[in-house]
Amino acid sequence: MKYSFLLSYILLFILALQFTDPTVDVIYASSNNYEILLLAEEDKATSKPFMTALLEFKENETESFQFTKEEMSAQEVAASPKDIPSIIVKQNGSVIGKVTGESLSTQQIIDELTTILHK
């Protein structure tokens, strides 16, 4: 009986942890015409191609982008965990394209970004 309260508390704590949204790194890249948002979990290997692609894209793009980074919950960025990692491209506040998928290579991501921005 002594341990039932402690066991109940631990079980409740573990259940509460399962229902919290994961923390997401949001990297904003903004220019005069576009806003690019990278949604990634920092320590996940699946996010690395997206981060690498964004950096390589920036190096090859003629337009100048300013970068900032924030940490938010998935709920705050209105993204479901299955959409992370992803890159969202906006123009004038409207989403014009999205690149998502854990199995994409860096080059595939760059190609999709280029297609979205040069339509």
N, C-alpha and C positions, 0 to 999 in steps of 0.2 A: 504494500500500500504506500510505503514511503516513496518508492521510486516511480509510482504511477504518475504523480504530478510532474516529476522531472522528465519522464519519458513523453508525456503529453506535450510539454513545453518544447522539447527538442523536435518532436514530430511536426508541431505547428510551425516552428521556425524553418524547418526544411521545406515544408509545403509552401510557405510564403516566398522562399527564395526561387522556387520554380516558376512562380507567376510574375516575377518582376521582369521588365523589359531589359534586353541586353543593352549595354552602353555601346554607342556607335560613334566612330570618328567621322565627322563631316568636314571634308575639305572643300572650301569654296574657291573657285577660280573664276574671277570676273573680268570682263573686258568691256569696251564700249557697247558691244552688240550682244554678247552672250554671257550667260552664267552657267558654269559647270559645277555640279555637286558630286563629289565622290563619297559614297556611303560605304564604310568599311569597318570591320572589327580589327583593331590594331594587331593583335597577336595571331590572327588566322592566316594560314598559308594561302588560302583561296583569295585573299585580298591583295597579295603582293603583285600579281600581274596587273591589277587595276591601278595600283599606285605607280608601278613602273611605266605603264602605258600613258598615264596622265603626264608624268615627267617627260617622257620621250615626245609626246604630242606637243607639249609646251616648247620644247627645243626646236621642233620643226615648223611650228605655226608662225605665220607672219604677224598675227595679231598679238598684242601684249596682254598678258593675264596677270592679275594680282591675286596672290594666294593667302587665305586665312584658314585656320583650323579651329574646330570646336568639338566638344564631346557632348552628345545628347542621347536620350533614350530613343529607341526605335519608334515609340509612340509620338515623340515630339517632332520627328521628321516625317511622320505619317507613312512609314515604311514597314512592311511586314518582314520578319526575320528571313523569309525565303527570298526576299529581294536584296539581300545584303551578301556579297558586295554588288554594287551597281554604280553606274555613272548616269546622272540625269542632266540633260542639256535644256536650258530655258532661254527663250528670247522674248523680251518685253513681258516677263512674268509668266509666260505660257510654256508648258513643256513641249518641246519640239522633237525630242528623241530620248531614248533610254537604252543603255547597254547593261545587260545583266546576265549572269550565268557563271557558275563556279568553274566550268570546264573550258572557258575561253582562254586562248593564249594572248600574250601581250600584243602581238601583231594583229590578231583579230579585233581586239578592243580598239587599237589605233585606227584600223581600217573603218570600223563602224563609226567612230567619232568623226573621222574625216568625212565620211558620207553624210552624216547628220549635219555637220557645219557647212558643207559646201554644196547643199542642194540647190 
